[in-house]
Amino acid sequence: YIAEDRHTRTGIHRYIRSHYPLDDSVALYGSGLHTRLFIRELKESGVRQLPVILSNGPSCETVEGLTVLNGNTFDYNSVDKVIISSRSFEDEIYNRLVQHGIPASKIGRVYNR
């Protein structure tokens, strides 16, 4: 479990350093452990504008102090980028977002780019 967290944090850290859009408004899709780690990495990296958190049927109200919004009713035109914050369900979430009409160019994938 600890080794998996280290591996996940490394993947998130690399993504933030090389792909995270610092000047854009961002939504993270996912509300589990991966998203908690992602938010912590963003804070440690000094990112000032934290993302909106989305989930398909949120299981919690907040993640790291940020309100979780329902991804099924969210206005995706209000953000520049949607980053999938899940290793296990990345493909499933990607397909769901594309089916909702979100252009692939607007979707960030941490693992399967």
C-alpha positions in Angstrom: 0.0 0.0 0.0 2.8 2.5 0.9 4.8 1.6 -2.2 1.6 2.1 -4.3 1.2 5.6 -2.7 4.8 6.4 -3.5 4.3 5.3 -7.1 1.1 7.3 -7.4 2.7 10.4 -5.9 5.6 10.1 -8.3 3.2 9.9 -11.3 1.2 12.9 -10.0 4.3 14.9 -9.3 5.6 14.3 -12.9 2.3 15.2 -14.4 2.1 18.5 -12.4 5.7 19.4 -13.4 5.3 18.7 -17.1 1.6 19.0 -17.9 -0.5 20.8 -15.3 -1.9 24.0 -16.8 -0.9 26.6 -14.3 -2.8 29.5 -16.0 -6.0 27.6 -16.8 -9.1 26.8 -14.7 -9.0 23.1 -13.9 -11.4 20.4 -12.7 -10.1 17.1 -11.2 -12.4 14.2 -11.9 -12.3 11.8 -8.9 -12.7 12.1 -5.2 -10.7 9.2 -3.7 -7.2 8.7 -2.4 -5.6 9.7 -5.7 -7.3 13.1 -5.6 -6.2 13.7 -2.0 -2.7 13.0 -3.1 -3.1 15.2 -6.2 -4.3 18.1 -4.1 -1.5 17.7 -1.6 1.1 17.7 -4.4 -0.5 20.8 -5.9 -0.3 22.6 -2.6 3.3 21.5 -2.1 4.2 22.7 -5.6 2.9 26.1 -4.8 -0.1 26.1 -7.2 -2.3 29.0 -6.2 -5.5 28.3 -8.1 -6.7 24.9 -6.8 -9.0 22.9 -9.0 -12.7 22.1 -8.8 -13.3 18.5 -7.7 -15.8 16.4 -9.6 -17.1 12.9 -9.0 -19.7 10.7 -10.6 -22.0 10.4 -7.5 -19.7 11.9 -4.9 -19.1 9.7 -1.9 -17.9 12.6 0.2 -18.6 16.3 0.4 -15.1 17.6 0.5 -11.5 16.5 -0.4 -8.7 18.3 1.3 -11.1 21.1 2.1 -12.4 21.5 -1.5 -16.1 20.9 -2.2 -16.9 17.9 -4.4 -19.3 18.6 -7.2 -21.4 16.2 -9.2 -19.7 15.5 -12.5 -23.0 14.5 -14.2 -24.5 18.0 -13.7 -21.3 20.1 -13.9 -21.0 22.8 -16.6 -17.7 21.7 -18.3 -17.6 25.0 -20.2 -16.7 26.7 -16.9 -13.2 25.1 -16.9 -10.4 25.0 -19.4 -9.2 21.5 -18.5 -10.6 18.3 -16.9 -7.9 16.1 -15.4 -8.8 12.6 -14.5 -7.6 11.9 -11.0 -7.8 8.1 -10.9 -5.4 5.4 -11.9 -7.9 2.5 -11.6 -10.8 4.2 -13.5 -8.9 6.5 -15.9 -10.1 4.8 -19.1 -13.7 4.5 -17.8 -13.8 8.2 -16.8 -12.2 9.3 -20.1 -14.8 7.4 -22.1 -17.6 8.9 -19.9 -16.3 12.5 -20.5 -16.0 12.0 -24.2 -19.6 10.6 -24.3 -20.6 13.8 -22.5 -19.2 15.8 -25.5 -16.0 17.0 -23.8 -13.3 17.2 -26.5 -10.3 14.9 -26.0 -8.0 17.9 -26.1 -9.6 19.3 -23.0 -9.1 16.0 -21.0 -5.9 15.4 -19.1 -4.8 11.9 -18.4 -2.1 11.3 -15.8 -1.3 7.7 -16.8 -2.6 6.8 -20.3 -1.5 9.7 -22.5 
